Amino acid sequence: MATVLPPPSKRQKTATATRAREQQDIDSIPDNLGSVRIQFHDHATGLSAGPPVSVPVADATVKNLELLLNKLQSHDDSQRIPYRFNLLLPQNTKPSRDDTTSAPDVPRDIYHSILHPGLLTTEDNINLSYTPQAVFRVKAVSRCSASISGHGEAILATQFSPATSSKMASGSGDMTARIWDCDTGTPMHTLKGHSGWVLAVSWSPDASTVATGSMDQTVRLWDSKTGKAIGNPMKGHTKWVNSLSWEPYHLQSPSNPRLASASKDATVRIWNTTLQRIDTVLSGHKGSVSCVKWGGLGFIYTASHDKTVKVWNADKGTLVHTLTSHAHWVNHLALSTDFALRTAYHDHSGAIPSSEEAKREKAKQRFEKAATSAGKITELLVTASDDATMFLWEPSRSTKPLARMLGHQKLVNHVTFSPDGLYIASAAFDNHVKLWNGRDGKFLHTLRGHVAPVYQCAFSPDSRLLVSGSKDTTLKVWDLRTAKLAMDLPGHQDEVYAVDWSPTDGSCVGSGGKDKAVRLWRH
């Protein structure tokens, strides 16, 4: 029989009431502080939006600041845009690489974020940098809508199509990849042909092709509509293929998309996917290349077990920089523009340009919007390593890291930028997910909840939620505004190796792991 708890004693009741009262006092804003002068600055251009405005401290909440900023920009109710605010401190307040430095976000109100901690007083002019948030809002997934068996071994990689949330590809230890219909929860195609574990799957930016990399040392291409193999396996690597990355859509020459593959043989090969032959071999690493990313400025970034990160010129195939700061294997890297490069011309509206030029132009605009900060196009890179640290880099400007990101107690397995580039999330073997500022690498929050190593994490397309998959068999969805657990998703029977959030509308999360089943999660 279940144990019945005794009713609370009088002392417990008074203690609870006192605690509740204190909590209310902490959250309230004193009403005798008068008003503050606030000047808004656009984060992308650095320009100010109108003159400084005097706002009563008691009313200076994020919701009211949003209304005020929309009013200053003459937006009516139908055009209202949600914003995220950051405090801009003058240079002499804190050391920084630019003339201004980002303080923590303003999540709720001016009093608790700026005045109470003593960063500024009511006498100072408060300069706030604003960034528009996604107009659409993704709901936290809360239930397992489908558990689809089919794979005969553990699932090692999952990725949604950039064009729709109803198609997902998965790669498995049973030597096959599969494409799933996420609307009906059924398998669409089984991609058979590899003779080793499928370690990497990657959709092309136009969603027409799926590339797979395997332990059989080959890369294969598949038609995503029919599931048929395109041509023959692309041979060249002498050890297994760890990672794949497509050339960004706005850089592709028409009808010849290129693909980069990273391998344990310490090389990266760039393939001409039309002729299915090697264009260039990037050799220089002394150990297994664990991750490759093709950036939107024409650089290829590679992370390796030789403790270095190398930056290559994609067209010439020459080495541009070697970034050496890590003291152990580099496991993973992410770009601040990853989301825009992955989705190319696809967005949440579903509108697809009609001509090839218009598609390329839209992809270029989306990349430039994602990469523009303070009027300059910058592509930031974050690297994660077995030495339990991460580094934030801006390789186009310097070979010195912008920030060393300390905090994890064990190796960092996976790292990713939010779609708006404002957050970095890192998953590590110390059971924690950590959140960092995507512009300057400053630590923001630790997301505690997993009880075993965390393997992967993925942001929702509106950058408001994060999902993480762990060895403890659960997925957890985190709310970034509060840095609290939004949803706990048990369901897998064993470790969860791979997780992805659909990039177009965010309606579906796909996960796979040791229990051989693909699970789809929806709101």
MORA-V216093 format. One record per backbone hydrogen bond with DSSP energy under -0.5 kcal/mol. NH is the residue of the N-H (numbers start at 1). CO is the residue of the C=O. Records with the same first field share a line. If there is no record, write none. Layout:
# MORA-V216093
NH->CO ; CO
This chain:
# MORA-V216093
5->3
13->9
14->10
15->11
16->12
17->13
18->14
19->15
20->16
21->17
22->18
23->19
24->20
25->21
26->22
27->23
28->24
36->55
37->124
38->36 ; 53
39->126
41->128
42->47
43->130
46->42
49->40
50->48
53->38
55->36 ; 53
57->34
59->56
60->56 ; 57
61->59
62->108
65->61
66->62
67->63
68->64
69->65
70->66
71->67
72->68
73->69
74->71
75->70
79->76
80->77
84->131
86->129
87->104
88->127
89->87 ; 101
91->99
93->90
94->90 ; 91
101->89
103->87
106->85
107->105
110->60
113->109
114->110
115->110
116->111
118->115
119->114
120->114
124->121
126->37
127->88 ; 125
128->39 ; 126
129->86
130->41
131->84
133->82
134->462
142->522
143->522
145->143 ; 520
146->520
148->146 ; 518
149->147
150->151
151->516
155->513
156->154 ; 171
157->171
159->169
161->167
167->164
168->180
169->159
170->178
171->157
172->176
173->154
175->172
177->191
178->170
179->189
180->168
181->186
182->166 ; 180
183->166
185->181
186->181
188->179
189->179
191->177 ; 189
192->190
193->175
194->175
198->172
199->197 ; 213
200->213
202->211
204->209
207->204
210->222
211->202
212->220
213->200
214->218
215->197
217->214
219->234
220->212
222->210
223->228
224->208 ; 222
227->223
230->221
231->229
234->219
235->233
236->217 ; 237
237->217
241->214
242->240 ; 262
243->262
245->260
247->258
251->248
252->248 ; 249
253->256
256->253
259->271
260->245
261->269
262->243
263->267
264->240
266->263
268->282
269->261
270->280
271->259 ; 269
272->277
273->257 ; 271
276->272
277->272
279->270
280->270
282->268 ; 280
283->281
284->266
285->266
289->263
290->288 ; 303
291->303
293->301
295->293 ; 299
298->295
300->312
301->293
302->310
303->291
304->308
305->288
307->304
309->323
310->302
311->321
312->300
313->318
314->298 ; 312
317->313
318->313
320->311
321->311
323->309
324->322
325->307 ; 323
326->307
330->304
331->329 ; 384
332->384
334->382
336->380
338->335
341->337
342->338
343->339
344->340
346->343
350->347
359->355
360->356
361->357
362->358
363->359
364->360
365->361
366->362
367->363
368->364
369->365
370->366
371->367
372->368
373->376
374->43
375->44
376->373
378->371 ; 376
380->378
381->393
382->334
383->391
384->332
385->389
386->329
388->385
390->405
391->383
392->403
393->381
397->394
398->394
402->392
403->392
405->390 ; 403
406->404
407->408
412->385
413->411 ; 427
414->427
416->425
418->423
421->418
424->436
425->416
426->434
427->414
428->432
429->411
431->428
433->447
434->426
435->445
436->424
437->442
438->422
441->437
444->435
445->435
447->433
448->446
449->450
454->428
455->453 ; 469
456->469
458->467
460->465
463->460
466->478
467->458
468->476
469->456
470->474
471->453
473->470
475->489
476->468
477->487
478->466
479->484
480->464 ; 478
483->479
484->479
486->477
487->477
489->475 ; 487
490->488
491->492
492->473
496->470
497->495 ; 512
498->512
500->510
502->508
506->502
509->521
510->500
511->519
512->498
514->495
516->513
518->148
519->511 ; 517
520->146
521->509
522->143
